[in-house]
Each structure stands twice: as structure tokens, then as C-alpha cells.
Amino acid sequence: MPDNIAPLPAVPADLLARSSVPARLLRAPAPDRSALDLAVSAALRAPDHGGLRPWRFVFIQGEDRGALGDLLAASMRARAPDTPAERLEVERAKPLRAPLVVAAGAAINHERPGVPPWEQEASAAAGIMNFLNMLDAQGFGACWLSSPSLKDPAVKAALGFAEGDSLLGWIYAGTPGEDRPRPSRPGPDAFRRDWAPGR
Ligand SMILES: Cc1cc2nc3c(=O)[nH]c(=O)nc-3n(C[C@H](O)[C@H](O)[C@H](O)COP(=O)(O)O)c2cc1C
């Protein structure tokens, strides 16, 4: 357990209020080291069949976001060589929308038949959710985005993932502006039911 847990806000209450903040509404400052340590510590509380610890978070900040943009544009061009230059520039600029981009993924152990890759991905995804909740609880904003480049072996390798690992998303993070949305969610009734076999 991290030793700076005492001053934390009431995280359970935040679970009922979290919402994504679109990348274009995320500003500096990015979550600092201690905020990110807490978020990763929360991720490590996800259920972990077999104790495989699949959670991986790669932080990309500052000028390195430009290098990530180059990687994404190259990936797009490799997938679709006829992509117009303007579209490639849009892709290249994407990581610059927020002060921090996190490549979130799962290190997959393929040697454990009792714990198939989908379970390890599920654990990593649960970890990402804890990560997002902990950022939100500390006043930061974030959103979880995907793109075809998540599957690109060249992108995965450049970010330090093995070919058999799973890159699960791009987490854009920063400080939300006043204009951040907090859309309401429906109540629980439509999403729960009691099983009544034979009745
Ligand atoms: C695995 C995953 C991938 C996602 N990818 C995208 C995406 O590429 N583009 C997008 O607009 N939203 C994407 N979303 C949805 C957003 O993260 C977010 O949930 C959505 O904007 C609704 O906001 P809310 O979380 O406040 O309901 C993705 C969500 C998940 C779980």
C-alpha cells in the first residue's frame, strides 16, 4: 500500500461520479508522479488470476508525444499507403491534445493454460478502470481511446510491448477545464435482475 494514502478523498463516492473528459478538454498540468503512483497502485488492485500481474502503463509526456505521433502516422501509412497527407497529419497531432498519454496494456503469459489471454486482458482492463477512477478522484481528467494502431506490432515494439502482449488503449490525461462534461447515468434497475430458475 502506498504510504501517502491518508489524505486521499473518498474514492467510493467518486465511483458514482466519474466520467470521461474528452482529450480536447484536457490541459496542463498533467498528473504528477505521486498522482500517477496512486493511480497505478489502484490498478494493481484488479483481480489477478494466477498472480500474473499483467498490468502495464507506459507514460508519454512532453516532446515524446511528438515521437508517438510520428509512430501513429507511420502506422496509419503502413496500413493504408494511400492515406492523404492531411489525414496523416491529423493522426500525428493526436497525442498533442493532452499533456499526458498513457499506453495501457497487458503483458500476456501464454504458458498458463488455466489463465487464458482473455482473462489477463480482463484483469488489465479492470486495472485501467481503477487507474481512471483514481485519477478522477484526485481531480484529474482522462479518457480511454482506441485506434487500429493498438494492434500494430511495430507500435507495440516501439513502446516496449512483446508481440504476444496486448495494447489495450490510449489514456489521455490532464487537468479538466471548467467545461468538462459530467453526464448523468441511468439508475441500476435496467442493468440488474435476480435469477429465478424455473419460476
Ligand atoms: C476499450 C475502450 C476503447 C474506447 N475507444 C474509444 C475511441 O476510440 N473513441 C471514443 O470516442 N471513445 C472511446 N471509448 C469510450 C470513451 O473512453 C468514453 O467511455 C466515452 O467517451 C463515454 O464517456 P464516459 O466514460 O464518461 O461515459 C473507449 C472506451 C473503451 C472502454
The ligand as an SDF file (V2000), in Angstrom:
LIG
                    3D

 31 33  0  0  0  0  0  0  0  0999 V2000
  -11.6190   -0.0870  -24.6190 C   0  0  0  0  0  0  0  0  0  0  0  0
  -12.2710    1.2450  -24.9080 C   0  0  0  0  0  0  0  0  0  0  0  0
  -11.9310    1.9340  -26.0580 C   0  0  0  0  0  0  0  0  0  0  0  0
  -12.5310    3.1590  -26.3680 C   0  0  0  0  0  0  0  0  0  0  0  0
  -12.1740    3.8180  -27.5200 N   0  0  0  0  0  0  0  0  0  0  0  0
  -12.7580    4.9770  -27.8220 C   0  0  0  0  0  0  0  0  0  0  0  0
  -12.3990    5.6800  -29.0040 C   0  0  0  0  0  0  0  0  0  0  0  0
  -11.5050    5.2720  -29.7570 O   0  0  0  0  0  0  0  0  0  0  0  0
  -13.0540    6.8350  -29.2910 N   0  0  0  0  0  0  0  0  0  0  0  0
  -14.0290    7.3240  -28.4490 C   0  0  0  0  0  0  0  0  0  0  0  0
  -14.5880    8.3780  -28.7550 O   0  0  0  0  0  0  0  0  0  0  0  0
  -14.3690    6.6990  -27.3140 N   0  0  0  0  0  0  0  0  0  0  0  0
  -13.7630    5.5460  -26.9790 C   0  0  0  0  0  0  0  0  0  0  0  0
  -14.0980    4.9020  -25.8270 N   0  0  0  0  0  0  0  0  0  0  0  0
  -15.1390    5.4890  -24.9540 C   0  0  0  0  0  0  0  0  0  0  0  0
  -14.5990    6.6050  -24.0630 C   0  0  0  0  0  0  0  0  0  0  0  0
  -13.4720    6.1610  -23.3200 O   0  0  0  0  0  0  0  0  0  0  0  0
  -15.6730    7.0810  -23.0530 C   0  0  0  0  0  0  0  0  0  0  0  0
  -16.0880    6.0000  -22.2720 O   0  0  0  0  0  0  0  0  0  0  0  0
  -16.8500    7.7080  -23.7430 C   0  0  0  0  0  0  0  0  0  0  0  0
  -16.4420    8.9100  -24.3390 O   0  0  0  0  0  0  0  0  0  0  0  0
  -18.0360    7.9970  -22.7920 C   0  0  0  0  0  0  0  0  0  0  0  0
  -17.6170    8.7410  -21.7060 O   0  0  0  0  0  0  0  0  0  0  0  0
  -17.9760    8.2640  -20.2320 P   0  0  0  0  0  0  0  0  0  0  0  0
  -16.8730    7.3100  -19.8510 O   0  0  0  0  0  0  0  0  0  0  0  0
  -17.9990    9.4990  -19.3930 O   0  0  0  0  0  0  0  0  0  0  0  0
  -19.3040    7.6110  -20.3080 O   0  0  0  0  0  0  0  0  0  0  0  0
  -13.4900    3.6990  -25.4880 C   0  0  0  0  0  0  0  0  0  0  0  0
  -13.8100    3.0090  -24.3020 C   0  0  0  0  0  0  0  0  0  0  0  0
  -13.2150    1.8020  -24.0210 C   0  0  0  0  0  0  0  0  0  0  0  0
  -13.5810    1.0780  -22.7410 C   0  0  0  0  0  0  0  0  0  0  0  0
  1  2  1  0
  2  3  1  0
  2 30  2  0
  3  4  2  0
  4  5  1  0
  4 28  1  0
  5  6  2  0
  6  7  1  0
  6 13  1  0
  7  8  2  0
  7  9  1  0
  9 10  1  0
 10 11  2  0
 10 12  1  0
 12 13  2  0
 13 14  1  0
 14 15  1  0
 14 28  1  0
 15 16  1  0
 16 17  1  0
 16 18  1  0
 18 19  1  0
 18 20  1  0
 20 21  1  0
 20 22  1  0
 22 23  1  0
 23 24  1  0
 24 25  2  0
 24 26  1  0
 24 27  1  0
 28 29  2  0
 29 30  1  0
 30 31  1  0
M  END
$$$$
